[in-house]
Structures are given as structure tokens and as C-alpha cells.
Amino acid sequence: MLVPVALLLAAWWWGQALSPAVWLGGTACVLLGIALRLWAAGCLRKQEALVCWGPFAYLRNPLYVGTLLIGSGLGLLTGRWEALALVATLMLTVYLPTVRHEERVLRALFGPAYDAYCREVPRWLPRLTPRRSAGFAVVQPRWRLVQHNREHHHLLVQLAFLAAFYAVQLVKG
């Protein structure tokens, strides 16, 4: 939560009026990140199943990639390149150790099935086609899982930040 607040303050104090292309690009990144996080949260069954359908069939960490897209979009909306560097640095600092830890936990829980999944699905950059290995159920995303994973709160917060950035642009522009 501190990163979007810091980015919003940077946009207010040091930002400038943005070109329509930068505004649309930043907004598109935020909305794409939100959509990816919602899709992933609608499939995620933490500690219950090795989830390898939905966005998890394309990349192993869609929630973190969604957050990176949101952060990058908000960084663009500051109008400062330094904000993008800050977002990238914070993401690497926080998510690399987190992912390593989560991978150890998943490997302990799901063993060879998780190893096979890791061989087929990239960690950060998505595959062009979904993984379709035998033995894994395909489940449609469900809103109840979005709620169970508390992603609807994240959605509301990110939309509020996007509205705040829009307000800053109205004042600056």
C-alpha cells in the first residue's frame, strides 16, 4: 500500500501533465494488472490444489505479474521515469525471495507434479499457449474464490488509486 501512495504523492509534487498516450498506456497497464489478478484469484485454491489452469497455465505467478503491471502503470501515471525504476526495484526486492519461499512450500506439498509444472510453465513471462498436461483438472474462475482470496478488496483499492491519479491529472493538466 505504501508504493501506490508514494507514487501518487510523486505525481502530485513532481509530476507533470501527461500526454494522452502515456495516460492511456498507464491506465491500460493498471486495468490489465487488475484483470489478471482477478482471473488468478478466481482460480486460486491456496494449499488445496496445484492450480495450473486459468492464468496459471500460462505463467506461475500471475498475481505478482498483475501487481507488477499495476505498479508499472501507476509509475507511468506519475510522469516520472524514476517511479518505474522504484517499482522495479521494490518488486525485485520483495517478490524474488517470496517466490523462492513459495516454490519450496509448493514443492513440499505437491512434489513431482509441481516439478513437472515448473518445467512447462515459466515463472514470469507467459507462455503463448496454455499448458495442457494430462492429469490436471480445468476449472472456470469463480467469484466466490475471488472473495475468499480477498481480491475484491484489492480491486477496489486499485480503482480508487486510479481515480486519484486521474484527479491529479485533472489538476495538473
C-alpha positions in Angstrom: 0.0 0.0 0.0 2.9 2.4 0.6 4.1 2.2 -3.0 0.9 3.5 -4.6 0.7 6.2 -2.0 4.3 7.2 -2.7 3.6 7.2 -6.5 0.5 9.3 -6.0 2.5 11.8 -3.9 5.2 11.8 -6.6 2.6 12.5 -9.3 1.2 15.4 -7.2 4.5 17.0 -6.2 6.9 16.3 -9.1 4.6 15.0 -11.9 3.5 16.9 -14.9 0.6 16.8 -17.3 0.7 13.6 -19.2 0.3 13.1 -22.9 -2.9 11.1 -23.8 -0.6 8.2 -25.0 1.1 8.0 -21.6 -2.2 8.4 -19.7 -3.8 5.6 -21.8 -0.7 3.4 -21.5 -0.5 3.7 -17.7 -4.3 3.2 -17.3 -4.2 0.2 -19.6 -1.4 -1.4 -17.5 -3.3 -0.8 -14.3 -6.5 -2.3 -15.7 -4.7 -5.3 -17.3 -3.0 -5.9 -14.0 -6.3 -5.8 -12.1 -7.9 -8.1 -14.6 -5.0 -10.6 -14.4 -5.2 -10.6 -10.6 -9.0 -11.1 -10.6 -8.6 -14.0 -13.1 -5.9 -15.6 -11.0 -7.7 -15.1 -7.7 -10.8 -16.7 -9.2 -8.8 -19.9 -9.8 -6.6 -19.9 -6.8 -7.2 -22.6 -4.1 -4.3 -22.0 -1.7 -2.7 -25.1 -0.2 -5.6 -27.2 -1.5 -4.6 -27.9 -5.1 -1.8 -27.4 -7.5 -3.5 -24.7 -9.6 -2.3 -24.9 -13.2 -5.4 -23.7 -15.1 -6.6 -20.3 -15.9 -3.7 -17.8 -15.9 -1.6 -20.4 -14.1 -1.5 -22.4 -17.3 0.5 -19.5 -18.9 2.7 -18.4 -16.0 3.4 -19.5 -12.5 3.0 -16.1 -10.8 0.1 -14.2 -12.4 -0.8 -12.4 -9.1 2.7 -11.0 -8.9 2.8 -10.2 -12.6 -0.6 -8.4 -12.2 0.9 -6.4 -9.3 3.9 -5.5 -11.4 1.6 -4.3 -14.2 -0.4 -2.2 -11.8 2.7 -0.7 -10.2 4.2 0.0 -13.7 1.0 1.6 -14.8 0.9 3.8 -11.7 4.6 4.6 -12.2 3.8 5.8 -15.8 1.0 7.9 -14.4 3.4 9.8 -12.2 5.1 11.2 -15.3 8.5 10.4 -13.8 10.8 7.6 -15.1 12.3 7.3 -11.6 8.9 5.9 -10.5 9.3 3.0 -12.9 12.8 2.3 -11.5 11.4 2.4 -7.9 8.6 0.0 -8.8 11.0 -2.5 -10.5 13.5 -2.3 -7.6 10.8 -2.8 -4.9 9.2 -5.7 -6.9 12.6 -7.5 -7.2 13.4 -6.9 -3.6 10.0 -8.2 -2.3 8.9 -10.8 -4.8 12.1 -12.7 -5.7 12.6 -14.0 -2.1 8.8 -14.5 -1.7 8.6 -16.6 -4.9 11.6 -18.8 -3.8 9.9 -19.4 -0.5 6.5 -20.2 -2.1 8.2 -22.6 -4.5 9.8 -24.5 -1.7 6.4 -24.8 0.0 4.7 -25.9 -3.2 7.4 -28.4 -3.9 7.0 -29.9 -0.4 3.2 -30.1 -0.9 2.9 -31.4 -4.4 6.3 -33.0 -5.2 6.9 -34.3 -8.7 3.7 -32.8 -10.0 5.0 -29.3 -9.1 8.4 -30.0 -10.6 6.6 -31.0 -13.9 4.5 -27.9 -13.8 7.7 -25.8 -13.3 9.4 -27.4 -16.3 6.4 -26.5 -18.5 5.3 -23.1 -17.2 7.6 -20.1 -16.9 7.9 -18.1 -13.7 7.4 -14.6 -15.0 6.9 -14.3 -18.8 3.8 -16.1 -20.0 3.7 -18.9 -22.5 1.9 -18.2 -25.8 -0.3 -21.3 -25.4 -1.7 -22.7 -22.1 -0.2 -25.8 -20.5 -2.4 -28.8 -21.2 -0.7 -31.7 -19.5 -2.8 -34.7 -18.6 -3.9 -35.2 -15.0 -4.9 -31.7 -14.2 -8.5 -30.5 -13.9 -9.6 -27.4 -15.7 -11.8 -25.2 -13.5 -13.5 -22.0 -14.5 -12.7 -18.9 -12.4 -15.3 -18.3 -9.6 -16.3 -15.1 -7.9 -16.5 -16.9 -4.6 -12.8 -17.7 -4.9 -12.1 -14.0 -5.7 -13.9 -13.1 -2.5 -12.4 -15.9 -0.5 -8.9 -14.7 -1.6 -10.0 -11.1 -0.7 -9.1 -9.9 -4.2 -12.2 -7.8 -4.4 -10.7 -5.5 -1.8 -7.5 -5.2 -3.9 -9.7 -4.3 -6.9 -11.5 -1.5 -5.0 -8.2 -0.1 -3.7 -6.6 -0.1 -7.1 -9.6 1.5 -8.7 -9.5 4.2 -6.0 -5.8 4.8 -6.7 -6.5 5.1 -10.4 -9.3 7.6 -9.7 -6.9 9.6 -7.5 -4.3 9.7 -10.3 -7.0 10.8 -12.7 -7.8 13.7 -10.2 -4.2 14.7 -10.0 -4.0 14.8 -13.8 -7.2 17.0 -13.9 -5.4 19.4 -11.5 -2.1 19.3 -13.3 -3.4 19.3 -16.9 
